[in-house]
Amino acid sequence: MGGDPAADVAEKRAALSFKAVVDLFLEEHVRAKRKSSTAVGYASLLATYAAPALGNRKAEAITRAEIAHLHDQLKDKPYQANRLLAVIGSLYTCGTTWPSSLSG
C-alpha cells in the first residue's frame, strides 16, 4: 500500500505525553501571551486536575470522552471544571498549530 509500518510505530513512540504538551503550552503560549496571574491559574488547574489524570499518556491518544469524564468528575467544583475544559481546549488548539508538537 506504500505505507511504512516501522515509521508509524516510531512516530507513535516519539509522540509527546500530555504532561510534555502541558509544559510546552505553558512555556510557549501562556507565559508569552497571558498575564502572569492567568498563567499561574492555568498552571494550577493543569497541575491539580489534568496532569494527574492524563500526564503520562500520549497527548494525541487522549479522547474527548476522557476529557468529558474529567470534567464530570469536577461537577462539585463547576467553576474549576469549566475553566479546566477551556484551558485544555486552548492547549489542544495551540498544540495543533505547533510543528510536530503532538507527535514528537
Helices and strands as residue ranges (DSSP letters): H 5-14, H 18-25, I 26-30, H 31-33, H 36-45, I 46-50, H 51-54, G 59-61, H 64-73, H 78-97
